[in-house]
Amino acid sequence: MMGLPAGHVTAVPGLSRTAQLKALGNGVLPDQAAAALRLLLDRAEADDAGSGLEVAA
């Protein structure tokens, strides 16, 4: 559901449910992080297109 591989936290031996929830915490979900980076890169490229500068790929 979070975009993490099955068992990423739950398959760790000896990790209690409380520890699993703490490990997940307020972490950024991989899919959300990727979307945010794409959005920021698109904005940076659009800003730089008008200035004549290039964005490193």
mmJSON file of the N, C-alpha and C atoms, coordinates in Angstrom:
{"data_MODEL":{"atom_site":{
"group_PDB":["ATOM","ATOM","ATOM","ATOM","ATOM","ATOM","ATOM","ATOM","ATOM","ATOM","ATOM","ATOM","ATOM","ATOM","ATOM","ATOM","ATOM","ATOM","ATOM","ATOM","ATOM","ATOM","ATOM","ATOM","ATOM","ATOM","ATOM","ATOM","ATOM","ATOM","ATOM","ATOM","ATOM","ATOM","ATOM","ATOM","ATOM","ATOM","ATOM","ATOM","ATOM","ATOM","ATOM","ATOM","ATOM","ATOM","ATOM","ATOM","ATOM","ATOM","ATOM","ATOM","ATOM","ATOM","ATOM","ATOM","ATOM","ATOM","ATOM","ATOM","ATOM","ATOM","ATOM","ATOM","ATOM","ATOM","ATOM","ATOM","ATOM","ATOM","ATOM","ATOM","ATOM","ATOM","ATOM","ATOM","ATOM","ATOM","ATOM","ATOM","ATOM","ATOM","ATOM","ATOM","ATOM","ATOM","ATOM","ATOM","ATOM","ATOM","ATOM","ATOM","ATOM","ATOM","ATOM","ATOM","ATOM","ATOM","ATOM","ATOM","ATOM","ATOM","ATOM","ATOM","ATOM","ATOM","ATOM","ATOM","ATOM","ATOM","ATOM","ATOM","ATOM","ATOM","ATOM","ATOM","ATOM","ATOM","ATOM","ATOM","ATOM","ATOM","ATOM","ATOM","ATOM","ATOM","ATOM","ATOM","ATOM","ATOM","ATOM","ATOM","ATOM","ATOM","ATOM","ATOM","ATOM","ATOM","ATOM","ATOM","ATOM","ATOM","ATOM","ATOM","ATOM","ATOM","ATOM","ATOM","ATOM","ATOM","ATOM","ATOM","ATOM","ATOM","ATOM","ATOM","ATOM","ATOM","ATOM","ATOM","ATOM","ATOM","ATOM","ATOM","ATOM","ATOM","ATOM","ATOM","ATOM","ATOM","ATOM"],
"id":[1,2,3,4,5,6,7,8,9,10,11,12,13,14,15,16,17,18,19,20,21,22,23,24,25,26,27,28,29,30,31,32,33,34,35,36,37,38,39,40,41,42,43,44,45,46,47,48,49,50,51,52,53,54,55,56,57,58,59,60,61,62,63,64,65,66,67,68,69,70,71,72,73,74,75,76,77,78,79,80,81,82,83,84,85,86,87,88,89,90,91,92,93,94,95,96,97,98,99,100,101,102,103,104,105,106,107,108,109,110,111,112,113,114,115,116,117,118,119,120,121,122,123,124,125,126,127,128,129,130,131,132,133,134,135,136,137,138,139,140,141,142,143,144,145,146,147,148,149,150,151,152,153,154,155,156,157,158,159,160,161,162,163,164,165,166,167,168,169,170,171],
"type_symbol":["N","C","C","N","C","C","N","C","C","N","C","C","N","C","C","N","C","C","N","C","C","N","C","C","N","C","C","N","C","C","N","C","C","N","C","C","N","C","C","N","C","C","N","C","C","N","C","C","N","C","C","N","C","C","N","C","C","N","C","C","N","C","C","N","C","C","N","C","C","N","C","C","N","C","C","N","C","C","N","C","C","N","C","C","N","C","C","N","C","C","N","C","C","N","C","C","N","C","C","N","C","C","N","C","C","N","C","C","N","C","C","N","C","C","N","C","C","N","C","C","N","C","C","N","C","C","N","C","C","N","C","C","N","C","C","N","C","C","N","C","C","N","C","C","N","C","C","N","C","C","N","C","C","N","C","C","N","C","C","N","C","C","N","C","C","N","C","C","N","C","C"],
"label_atom_id":["N","CA","C","N","CA","C","N","CA","C","N","CA","C","N","CA","C","N","CA","C","N","CA","C","N","CA","C","N","CA","C","N","CA","C","N","CA","C","N","CA","C","N","CA","C","N","CA","C","N","CA","C","N","CA","C","N","CA","C","N","CA","C","N","CA","C","N","CA","C","N","CA","C","N","CA","C","N","CA","C","N","CA","C","N","CA","C","N","CA","C","N","CA","C","N","CA","C","N","CA","C","N","CA","C","N","CA","C","N","CA","C","N","CA","C","N","CA","C","N","CA","C","N","CA","C","N","CA","C","N","CA","C","N","CA","C","N","CA","C","N","CA","C","N","CA","C","N","CA","C","N","CA","C","N","CA","C","N","CA","C","N","CA","C","N","CA","C","N","CA","C","N","CA","C","N","CA","C","N","CA","C","N","CA","C","N","CA","C","N","CA","C","N","CA","C","N","CA","C"],
"label_alt_id":[null,null,null,null,null,null,null,null,null,null,null,null,null,null,null,null,null,null,null,null,null,null,null,null,null,null,null,null,null,null,null,null,null,null,null,null,null,null,null,null,null,null,null,null,null,null,null,null,null,null,null,null,null,null,null,null,null,null,null,null,null,null,null,null,null,null,null,null,null,null,null,null,null,null,null,null,null,null,null,null,null,null,null,null,null,null,null,null,null,null,null,null,null,null,null,null,null,null,null,null,null,null,null,null,null,null,null,null,null,null,null,null,null,null,null,null,null,null,null,null,null,null,null,null,null,null,null,null,null,null,null,null,null,null,null,null,null,null,null,null,null,null,null,null,null,null,null,null,null,null,null,null,null,null,null,null,null,null,null,null,null,null,null,null,null,null,null,null,null,null,null],
"label_comp_id":["MET","MET","MET","MET","MET","MET","GLY","GLY","GLY","LEU","LEU","LEU","PRO","PRO","PRO","ALA","ALA","ALA","GLY","GLY","GLY","HIS","HIS","HIS","VAL","VAL","VAL","THR","THR","THR","ALA","ALA","ALA","VAL","VAL","VAL","PRO","PRO","PRO","GLY","GLY","GLY","LEU","LEU","LEU","SER","SER","SER","ARG","ARG","ARG","THR","THR","THR","ALA","ALA","ALA","GLN","GLN","GLN","LEU","LEU","LEU","LYS","LYS","LYS","ALA","ALA","ALA","LEU","LEU","LEU","GLY","GLY","GLY","ASN","ASN","ASN","GLY","GLY","GLY","VAL","VAL","VAL","LEU","LEU","LEU","PRO","PRO","PRO","ASP","ASP","ASP","GLN","GLN","GLN","ALA","ALA","ALA","ALA","ALA","ALA","ALA","ALA","ALA","ALA","ALA","ALA","LEU","LEU","LEU","ARG","ARG","ARG","LEU","LEU","LEU","LEU","LEU","LEU","LEU","LEU","LEU","ASP","ASP","ASP","ARG","ARG","ARG","ALA","ALA","ALA","GLU","GLU","GLU","ALA","ALA","ALA","ASP","ASP","ASP","ASP","ASP","ASP","ALA","ALA","ALA","GLY","GLY","GLY","SER","SER","SER","GLY","GLY","GLY","LEU","LEU","LEU","GLU","GLU","GLU","VAL","VAL","VAL","ALA","ALA","ALA","ALA","ALA","ALA"],
"label_asym_id":["A","A","A","A","A","A","A","A","A","A","A","A","A","A","A","A","A","A","A","A","A","A","A","A","A","A","A","A","A","A","A","A","A","A","A","A","A","A","A","A","A","A","A","A","A","A","A","A","A","A","A","A","A","A","A","A","A","A","A","A","A","A","A","A","A","A","A","A","A","A","A","A","A","A","A","A","A","A","A","A","A","A","A","A","A","A","A","A","A","A","A","A","A","A","A","A","A","A","A","A","A","A","A","A","A","A","A","A","A","A","A","A","A","A","A","A","A","A","A","A","A","A","A","A","A","A","A","A","A","A","A","A","A","A","A","A","A","A","A","A","A","A","A","A","A","A","A","A","A","A","A","A","A","A","A","A","A","A","A","A","A","A","A","A","A","A","A","A","A","A","A"],
"label_entity_id":["1","1","1","1","1","1","1","1","1","1","1","1","1","1","1","1","1","1","1","1","1","1","1","1","1","1","1","1","1","1","1","1","1","1","1","1","1","1","1","1","1","1","1","1","1","1","1","1","1","1","1","1","1","1","1","1","1","1","1","1","1","1","1","1","1","1","1","1","1","1","1","1","1","1","1","1","1","1","1","1","1","1","1","1","1","1","1","1","1","1","1","1","1","1","1","1","1","1","1","1","1","1","1","1","1","1","1","1","1","1","1","1","1","1","1","1","1","1","1","1","1","1","1","1","1","1","1","1","1","1","1","1","1","1","1","1","1","1","1","1","1","1","1","1","1","1","1","1","1","1","1","1","1","1","1","1","1","1","1","1","1","1","1","1","1","1","1","1","1","1","1"],
"label_seq_id":[1,1,1,2,2,2,3,3,3,4,4,4,5,5,5,6,6,6,7,7,7,8,8,8,9,9,9,10,10,10,11,11,11,12,12,12,13,13,13,14,14,14,15,15,15,16,16,16,17,17,17,18,18,18,19,19,19,20,20,20,21,21,21,22,22,22,23,23,23,24,24,24,25,25,25,26,26,26,27,27,27,28,28,28,29,29,29,30,30,30,31,31,31,32,32,32,33,33,33,34,34,34,35,35,35,36,36,36,37,37,37,38,38,38,39,39,39,40,40,40,41,41,41,42,42,42,43,43,43,44,44,44,45,45,45,46,46,46,47,47,47,48,48,48,49,49,49,50,50,50,51,51,51,52,52,52,53,53,53,54,54,54,55,55,55,56,56,56,57,57,57],
"pdbx_PDB_ins_code":[null,null,null,null,null,null,null,null,null,null,null,null,null,null,null,null,null,null,null,null,null,null,null,null,null,null,null,null,null,null,null,null,null,null,null,null,null,null,null,null,null,null,null,null,null,null,null,null,null,null,null,null,null,null,null,null,null,null,null,null,null,null,null,null,null,null,null,null,null,null,null,null,null,null,null,null,null,null,null,null,null,null,null,null,null,null,null,null,null,null,null,null,null,null,null,null,null,null,null,null,null,null,null,null,null,null,null,null,null,null,null,null,null,null,null,null,null,null,null,null,null,null,null,null,null,null,null,null,null,null,null,null,null,null,null,null,null,null,null,null,null,null,null,null,null,null,null,null,null,null,null,null,null,null,null,null,null,null,null,null,null,null,null,null,null,null,null,null,null,null,null],
"Cartn_x":[0.817,0.0,0.871,2.022,2.88,3.86,3.859,4.811,6.137,6.196,7.4,7.261,8.364,8.28,7.616,6.932,6.283,7.322,6.988,7.879,9.005,8.998,10.077,10.328,9.28,9.406,8.856,7.761,7.071,7.804,8.747,9.451,10.77,11.006,12.238,12.056,12.877,12.719,12.883,11.983,12.079,11.591,11.069,10.599,9.133,8.849,7.471,6.618,5.312,4.404,4.683,4.923,5.237,6.505,7.511,8.769,8.569,7.699,7.405,6.771,5.788,5.12,6.081,6.958,7.944,8.912,9.317,10.241,9.62,8.317,7.632,7.43,7.114,6.996,6.268,6.804,6.227,7.022,7.578,8.416,7.678,8.417,7.863,7.754,6.625,6.419,7.215,7.836,8.666,7.942,6.685,5.95,5.703,5.403,5.18,6.482,7.566,8.86,9.248,9.037,9.368,8.519,7.244,6.365,6.809,7.193,7.649,8.926,9.857,11.097,10.848,9.936,9.594,9.009,8.115,7.488,8.526,9.417,10.447,11.401,11.772,12.665,11.998,10.715,9.978,9.941,9.695,9.646,11.012,12.073,13.424,13.782,13.413,13.709,12.935,11.684,10.873,11.46,11.9,12.5,13.793,14.599,15.892,15.758,14.677,14.473,14.384,13.801,13.673,14.952,15.865,17.075,18.273,18.123,19.226,20.193,19.917,20.763,20.303,21.214,20.852,20.803,19.885,19.771,20.532,21.415,22.178,21.221,21.436,20.549,21.077],
"Cartn_y":[-1.185,0.0,1.263,1.208,2.386,2.488,1.504,1.527,0.879,0.256,-0.443,-1.931,-2.639,-4.076,-4.796,-5.884,-6.684,-7.108,-6.931,-7.339,-6.371,-5.216,-4.234,-3.955,-3.866,-3.659,-4.857,-5.433,-6.487,-7.817,-8.046,-9.327,-9.303,-8.243,-8.147,-8.981,-10.003,-10.864,-10.097,-10.369,-9.78,-8.352,-7.76,-6.381,-6.371,-5.754,-5.707,-4.8,-4.903,-4.048,-2.577,-2.269,-0.883,-0.41,-1.265,-0.907,-0.773,-1.613,-1.517,-0.166,0.225,1.51,2.674,2.557,3.609,3.7,2.538,2.518,3.183,2.971,3.597,5.087,5.442,6.834,7.716,8.881,9.85,9.869,8.737,8.651,9.035,9.598,9.925,8.634,8.422,7.229,7.343,6.255,6.316,6.9,6.521,7.048,8.548,8.999,10.431,11.209,10.65,11.318,11.43,10.371,10.399,11.44,11.512,12.504,13.923,14.145,15.475,15.867,14.93,15.226,15.529,14.762,15.037,16.434,16.802,18.119,19.223,19.072,20.084,20.18,19.047,19.06,19.725,19.407,20.04,21.559,22.0,23.451,24.09,23.412,23.95,24.045,23.025,23.042,24.148,24.362,25.422,26.795,26.967,28.241,28.49,27.461,27.6,27.738,27.24,27.349,28.822,29.637,31.055,31.84,31.25,31.988,31.598,30.546,30.103,29.182,28.857,27.947,26.514,25.577,24.176,23.535,22.57,21.823,20.514,20.185,18.933,17.76,16.77,15.593,14.535],
"Cartn_z":[0.0,0.0,0.0,0.636,0.722,-0.437,-1.324,-2.42,-2.053,-0.905,-0.472,-0.782,-0.953,-1.211,-0.034,-0.328,0.72,1.749,3.019,4.093,4.385,3.761,3.941,5.426,6.197,7.635,8.391,7.894,8.637,8.647,7.756,7.7,8.478,9.226,10.008,11.276,11.464,12.642,13.952,14.891,16.217,16.334,15.258,15.292,15.719,16.861,17.363,16.475,16.639,15.865,16.16,17.414,17.785,17.085,17.047,16.387,14.878,14.302,12.862,12.545,13.35,13.127,13.318,14.308,14.538,13.355,12.811,11.671,10.449,10.269,9.132,9.389,10.621,11.042,10.048,9.84,8.91,7.61,7.266,6.08,4.813,3.89,2.581,1.787,1.207,0.401,-0.889,-1.348,-2.561,-3.769,-3.992,-5.149,-5.016,-3.803,-3.588,-3.753,-3.26,-3.395,-4.863,-5.634,-7.059,-7.79,-7.455,-8.094,-7.751,-6.495,-6.089,-6.826,-6.96,-7.673,-9.149,-9.769,-11.181,-11.327,-10.426,-10.474,-10.318,-9.345,-9.126,-10.31,-10.884,-12.036,-13.233,-13.458,-14.554,-14.375,-13.138,-12.875,-13.089,-12.637,-12.801,-14.278,-15.043,-16.481,-17.171,-16.771,-17.378,-17.046,-15.789,-15.395,-16.151,-16.293,-16.96,-18.471,-19.043,-20.49,-20.892,-20.035,-20.331,-20.07,-19.281,-18.931,-19.786,-20.585,-21.419,-20.685,-19.414,-18.644,-18.856,-18.671,-18.785,-17.417,-17.244,-16.006,-16.196,-15.257,-15.348,-15.253,-16.082,-16.064,-15.14],
"occupancy":[1.0,1.0,1.0,1.0,1.0,1.0,1.0,1.0,1.0,1.0,1.0,1.0,1.0,1.0,1.0,1.0,1.0,1.0,1.0,1.0,1.0,1.0,1.0,1.0,1.0,1.0,1.0,1.0,1.0,1.0,1.0,1.0,1.0,1.0,1.0,1.0,1.0,1.0,1.0,1.0,1.0,1.0,1.0,1.0,1.0,1.0,1.0,1.0,1.0,1.0,1.0,1.0,1.0,1.0,1.0,1.0,1.0,1.0,1.0,1.0,1.0,1.0,1.0,1.0,1.0,1.0,1.0,1.0,1.0,1.0,1.0,1.0,1.0,1.0,1.0,1.0,1.0,1.0,1.0,1.0,1.0,1.0,1.0,1.0,1.0,1.0,1.0,1.0,1.0,1.0,1.0,1.0,1.0,1.0,1.0,1.0,1.0,1.0,1.0,1.0,1.0,1.0,1.0,1.0,1.0,1.0,1.0,1.0,1.0,1.0,1.0,1.0,1.0,1.0,1.0,1.0,1.0,1.0,1.0,1.0,1.0,1.0,1.0,1.0,1.0,1.0,1.0,1.0,1.0,1.0,1.0,1.0,1.0,1.0,1.0,1.0,1.0,1.0,1.0,1.0,1.0,1.0,1.0,1.0,1.0,1.0,1.0,1.0,1.0,1.0,1.0,1.0,1.0,1.0,1.0,1.0,1.0,1.0,1.0,1.0,1.0,1.0,1.0,1.0,1.0,1.0,1.0,1.0,1.0,1.0,1.0],
"B_iso_or_equiv":[0.0,0.0,0.0,0.0,0.0,0.0,0.0,0.0,0.0,0.0,0.0,0.0,0.0,0.0,0.0,0.0,0.0,0.0,0.0,0.0,0.0,0.0,0.0,0.0,0.0,0.0,0.0,0.0,0.0,0.0,0.0,0.0,0.0,0.0,0.0,0.0,0.0,0.0,0.0,0.0,0.0,0.0,0.0,0.0,0.0,0.0,0.0,0.0,0.0,0.0,0.0,0.0,0.0,0.0,0.0,0.0,0.0,0.0,0.0,0.0,0.0,0.0,0.0,0.0,0.0,0.0,0.0,0.0,0.0,0.0,0.0,0.0,0.0,0.0,0.0,0.0,0.0,0.0,0.0,0.0,0.0,0.0,0.0,0.0,0.0,0.0,0.0,0.0,0.0,0.0,0.0,0.0,0.0,0.0,0.0,0.0,0.0,0.0,0.0,0.0,0.0,0.0,0.0,0.0,0.0,0.0,0.0,0.0,0.0,0.0,0.0,0.0,0.0,0.0,0.0,0.0,0.0,0.0,0.0,0.0,0.0,0.0,0.0,0.0,0.0,0.0,0.0,0.0,0.0,0.0,0.0,0.0,0.0,0.0,0.0,0.0,0.0,0.0,0.0,0.0,0.0,0.0,0.0,0.0,0.0,0.0,0.0,0.0,0.0,0.0,0.0,0.0,0.0,0.0,0.0,0.0,0.0,0.0,0.0,0.0,0.0,0.0,0.0,0.0,0.0,0.0,0.0,0.0,0.0,0.0,0.0],
"pdbx_formal_charge":[null,null,null,null,null,null,null,null,null,null,null,null,null,null,null,null,null,null,null,null,null,null,null,null,null,null,null,null,null,null,null,null,null,null,null,null,null,null,null,null,null,null,null,null,null,null,null,null,null,null,null,null,null,null,null,null,null,null,null,null,null,null,null,null,null,null,null,null,null,null,null,null,null,null,null,null,null,null,null,null,null,null,null,null,null,null,null,null,null,null,null,null,null,null,null,null,null,null,null,null,null,null,null,null,null,null,null,null,null,null,null,null,null,null,null,null,null,null,null,null,null,null,null,null,null,null,null,null,null,null,null,null,null,null,null,null,null,null,null,null,null,null,null,null,null,null,null,null,null,null,null,null,null,null,null,null,null,null,null,null,null,null,null,null,null,null,null,null,null,null,null],
"auth_seq_id":[1,1,1,2,2,2,3,3,3,4,4,4,5,5,5,6,6,6,7,7,7,8,8,8,9,9,9,10,10,10,11,11,11,12,12,12,13,13,13,14,14,14,15,15,15,16,16,16,17,17,17,18,18,18,19,19,19,20,20,20,21,21,21,22,22,22,23,23,23,24,24,24,25,25,25,26,26,26,27,27,27,28,28,28,29,29,29,30,30,30,31,31,31,32,32,32,33,33,33,34,34,34,35,35,35,36,36,36,37,37,37,38,38,38,39,39,39,40,40,40,41,41,41,42,42,42,43,43,43,44,44,44,45,45,45,46,46,46,47,47,47,48,48,48,49,49,49,50,50,50,51,51,51,52,52,52,53,53,53,54,54,54,55,55,55,56,56,56,57,57,57],
"auth_comp_id":["MET","MET","MET","MET","MET","MET","GLY","GLY","GLY","LEU","LEU","LEU","PRO","PRO","PRO","ALA","ALA","ALA","GLY","GLY","GLY","HIS","HIS","HIS","VAL","VAL","VAL","THR","THR","THR","ALA","ALA","ALA","VAL","VAL","VAL","PRO","PRO","PRO","GLY","GLY","GLY","LEU","LEU","LEU","SER","SER","SER","ARG","ARG","ARG","THR","THR","THR","ALA","ALA","ALA","GLN","GLN","GLN","LEU","LEU","LEU","LYS","LYS","LYS","ALA","ALA","ALA","LEU","LEU","LEU","GLY","GLY","GLY","ASN","ASN","ASN","GLY","GLY","GLY","VAL","VAL","VAL","LEU","LEU","LEU","PRO","PRO","PRO","ASP","ASP","ASP","GLN","GLN","GLN","ALA","ALA","ALA","ALA","ALA","ALA","ALA","ALA","ALA","ALA","ALA","ALA","LEU","LEU","LEU","ARG","ARG","ARG","LEU","LEU","LEU","LEU","LEU","LEU","LEU","LEU","LEU","ASP","ASP","ASP","ARG","ARG","ARG","ALA","ALA","ALA","GLU","GLU","GLU","ALA","ALA","ALA","ASP","ASP","ASP","ASP","ASP","ASP","ALA","ALA","ALA","GLY","GLY","GLY","SER","SER","SER","GLY","GLY","GLY","LEU","LEU","LEU","GLU","GLU","GLU","VAL","VAL","VAL","ALA","ALA","ALA","ALA","ALA","ALA"],
"auth_asym_id":["A","A","A","A","A","A","A","A","A","A","A","A","A","A","A","A","A","A","A","A","A","A","A","A","A","A","A","A","A","A","A","A","A","A","A","A","A","A","A","A","A","A","A","A","A","A","A","A","A","A","A","A","A","A","A","A","A","A","A","A","A","A","A","A","A","A","A","A","A","A","A","A","A","A","A","A","A","A","A","A","A","A","A","A","A","A","A","A","A","A","A","A","A","A","A","A","A","A","A","A","A","A","A","A","A","A","A","A","A","A","A","A","A","A","A","A","A","A","A","A","A","A","A","A","A","A","A","A","A","A","A","A","A","A","A","A","A","A","A","A","A","A","A","A","A","A","A","A","A","A","A","A","A","A","A","A","A","A","A","A","A","A","A","A","A","A","A","A","A","A","A"],
"auth_atom_id":["N","CA","C","N","CA","C","N","CA","C","N","CA","C","N","CA","C","N","CA","C","N","CA","C","N","CA","C","N","CA","C","N","CA","C","N","CA","C","N","CA","C","N","CA","C","N","CA","C","N","CA","C","N","CA","C","N","CA","C","N","CA","C","N","CA","C","N","CA","C","N","CA","C","N","CA","C","N","CA","C","N","CA","C","N","CA","C","N","CA","C","N","CA","C","N","CA","C","N","CA","C","N","CA","C","N","CA","C","N","CA","C","N","CA","C","N","CA","C","N","CA","C","N","CA","C","N","CA","C","N","CA","C","N","CA","C","N","CA","C","N","CA","C","N","CA","C","N","CA","C","N","CA","C","N","CA","C","N","CA","C","N","CA","C","N","CA","C","N","CA","C","N","CA","C","N","CA","C","N","CA","C","N","CA","C","N","CA","C","N","CA","C","N","CA","C","N","CA","C"],
"pdbx_PDB_model_num":[1,1,1,1,1,1,1,1,1,1,1,1,1,1,1,1,1,1,1,1,1,1,1,1,1,1,1,1,1,1,1,1,1,1,1,1,1,1,1,1,1,1,1,1,1,1,1,1,1,1,1,1,1,1,1,1,1,1,1,1,1,1,1,1,1,1,1,1,1,1,1,1,1,1,1,1,1,1,1,1,1,1,1,1,1,1,1,1,1,1,1,1,1,1,1,1,1,1,1,1,1,1,1,1,1,1,1,1,1,1,1,1,1,1,1,1,1,1,1,1,1,1,1,1,1,1,1,1,1,1,1,1,1,1,1,1,1,1,1,1,1,1,1,1,1,1,1,1,1,1,1,1,1,1,1,1,1,1,1,1,1,1,1,1,1,1,1,1,1,1,1]
}}}
